[in-house]
């Protein structure tokens, strides 16, 4: 079993056995029939992956890798907040009639700030510092801008990153305020692992550790049966290898065709997963 599968199962098991239930509380999320979407949850999950050993992606079920990369490039490369720039429909429920999700995600990454070296948005500041100030302990991004929360369709779930260089290794810590473990956990881990590999590739480092910190780690009530099915799933699949187009030298040149998985095997899981919004 891969490290990603092990950590996923460990967290799901803890949630189902010992998680706090909010079934008697007034919650914001709802199912598409209007029923409140309650959860069992634990607080403070820390999942650590060594990308020199394996690429973290679930094999218990298929994770749509290309869509994961597409979304992270939508945020970090296109710096977009419009679903018309995205090739999947995962954000459609939060978009307005123009396709906008408000001042969320990519919008926050596009805002330029003044520094002694010039003007940079958050992405360009990371790229600049990794090349010119690799010993800095201030290579960070944050999309949780309190001034703009009332103009966001959804406050960012994955909201912050911290980048750290150790020798020739680039490490990344990802902070997430809330994680729907059945719908999105495998997705978020995979896309930020891919981002780490892409950023490392264009800045001259090897991808090192990915540390994924999740505050509210939960399973929705209508996902509990699906969660148990995933716990009961076993296989002998190994983690796939990651291929990155060696000709790409600039982060803004990446497309979803320039980063691929080799020998990705996964167990069949055909159950439809309802999404709470």
N, C-alpha and C positions, 0 to 999 in steps of 0.2 A: 504494500500500500504506500502511496506517495505521501510526502510530508503534508501537502495541501489537504489530502483526504483525511489524514490522521488528525490534523488540527480542526478541520471542519467537524468531524465526528465527535471529537472531544467537546467542542463548544455546544453542539446540538444536544449531546447527552446531558451536559450540565444544565442546559436550559430546561429540557423536558423533565428532568428529575428534581431539580432544586430551584428552578426559576421562579421569580415573583410574578404572580398573575395580577393583571390590572382589570380583571373582569367586572369588578364592582366600581370602577372609576369612569369618569366622563372623559372619553378619549377623542382626539381629533380625527384619525383615519376612519374611513368607512369602506364597506364593500360596495360593489356596483348596484346592489339592491337597496342601499341605504342603511344596512345594518352596521352598527359600530364594529370596528375591527380591533378586537382585543388581542393582547399578547401575553406570553410568558417571557421573562427577560432576566438577564444577568448584567451586571455593570462592570465594565473594565476588562475587555478581552485583549490580550496582546499576542499576536501571531507573528513569529519570526521565521523568515525563510532565507536560506543561503543560496543565491542564484548561481554560485559557482558549482553547487552540487546538483541542483535541479530547478527547472522552471516551474513555478507554482500554479498549477491549474488542476481542477478536480477531474478525476477519472470516474467518479461514482455516477456521473451523468455528463452529458456534453455541455461544455461552456462555449457559446458562440464567439470564438476568438476574434474573428474579423470585425464583428459588431462592437466588441469591447474596445478594440484599437480605434475603430471609427469614432466612438464617443469620446475617448480621451484625446484624440487629435482634434475633435470638434471644440473641446474646451481649451486645450493647451496650444494648439497650432492655429486653428481658425479663429479662436477666441470669440466664438459665436454664441449667441443666446437665442438663435432662431432654428426651429426644427427643420426648416427647408434646407439647411446646410448639413443635415444629418441623414444618413442612409437607412436608419432604422426608425421605428415608430414608438420607441420607449418613452419619449417625452410628450407625445401628442396630447395626453390627458391634461397636461399642465399648460399647454400653449394657448394663446389667444387667437383671434381670427386672422392675425397677420403671421402667426407662427412663432411669436416671441414668448419667452418664458420670463420676461422682465429682466431686472438687473442682477441676474443670477449667473453662476458658473462662468462661462466664457467672457461675459461682460466684465466681470471683476478682473479677469486676467489681462484685459486689454487696456485698463486704465494706466496711463503713464504717470510717473512720479519723477521729480527732479533729484538728482544726485550730483556729487562733485564731478563725476565722470560724464554727466549728461543726463538725458531723459531716457528712462527704461520703463516698460511695463514689467509685470512680475515674472513672466517667462524669460524675457530678454535679460533681466537682472540675474536670474539663475544661471543662464548660459554664460553671461559675462563673468560672473564670479567664479564659476567652476574653471574657467580658463585663466583668469587673472588673479583671483584671490582664493585659491583652493583650501587654504588653511582657515578660512573664515568660519566662524560658528554662527553666522547670521544669514546663511543661504536658505531662505524660507519663503513660502507663499501662504496667503490666507485669503479665502474667498468669503469669509463670514464677516461682512462689512455691516455693522449695526445701522449705519446711516441709510442703507439701501434695503434692509430686510422687508420693509413694508411694500416695496416695489418688486419683490421676487415672488414668482409663482410658487416656489418651494425653496425654503432655506437650504443651503448646500448640506448634503449628508457627508460626503468626503469634502472637507473644507480646508485642510492645511497640509503642507509638506515641509519637511526639513531635510536638507541635503548635506552630506558629510563625506569628506574625502579622507581616506586613510591609505597613504602610499599610492598605489595605482588602482585602488578600489574605490568605487563610488557607492555609498550607502544612502538609503532613503527611508525616512519615517513618514508614514501616512496617518493623519488623524481624521477619524470619522465619528461624527456625533451620534449616529444612529445607523443600524444595519439590520435590514430584513434578511435574515440569514438564508432563507430558502430561495427567495427571489434574486437577491443581489450579492451575497457575500462572495461567491466564487467569481462573479463578474468583476467586482471592485478589486479584489486581490490580483486577478489576472491582468487587468488593464493597467494598474500602477506598476506591476512587475514589467510589463511591456514598455511603459514610459521610462522606467529606470534604465532598461536596456537601450532604448533609443537615445536618451540623453547621454548615457555613458559612451555610446558608440561615437557620437559627434563631438564629444569633448575629450576623447582620448583616454578614457578609463575602462576598467573592467567592471561589470555589474557585481556588486557585493551583496550586502544584506538588505532585505526589505523587511521593515518592522511595521506591521499594520496594527494600529491602536484603535479599538472600537469602544466607545463609551456605552451606549445602550444597545446591547446585542440581544436580538429577540426573534421569536418564532410566533407568527400569527396563529390565532385559534384554528382557522380553516387550513392551515399548513401542517398541523401536528401529525396527521396521518401520513402525509408526504415525507415529513421529517423522519418518521419511524422507518419508512421504506428505504430511505437513504442510509439510515443507520444499519439496516439489515443487509444492504448491498455489499458484496465482497467481490474482489477481482485481484488479479496478479499483474495488472498493467503498470508499466513504469512511466515516469514523467516523460513527456516529449522533449525533443530538442528545439531550440529556437534558432531560426535563420533570419539574419538581417542583411539586407542588400549592402554589400561592401562598397558600392559606388556612392552611397549617400554620405555626404560630408556636412550637410546643413540640415538642422532639425526641420526647417520649413519645407524641405523637399520630400519628406516622408509621405508615402501613401499607404493605404492598407495592404497593397501588394508588395511592399518592401520589407515586411516583417511577417514571418510565417512559422507555423509549427510543423515539425517533421515527426512522423510516427506518433501522432496523437490518437490513442485508443481510449475508449470510454464505455461504460456500461449503458445499456439501453434504458431510458427512463422516459416513458411516453405520457405520463400524467400531466394534465394541464395545470398550471400554477396560477390561481387567481391573484390579482394584484390589488392591494388596498391603496386607496388614494385619499 
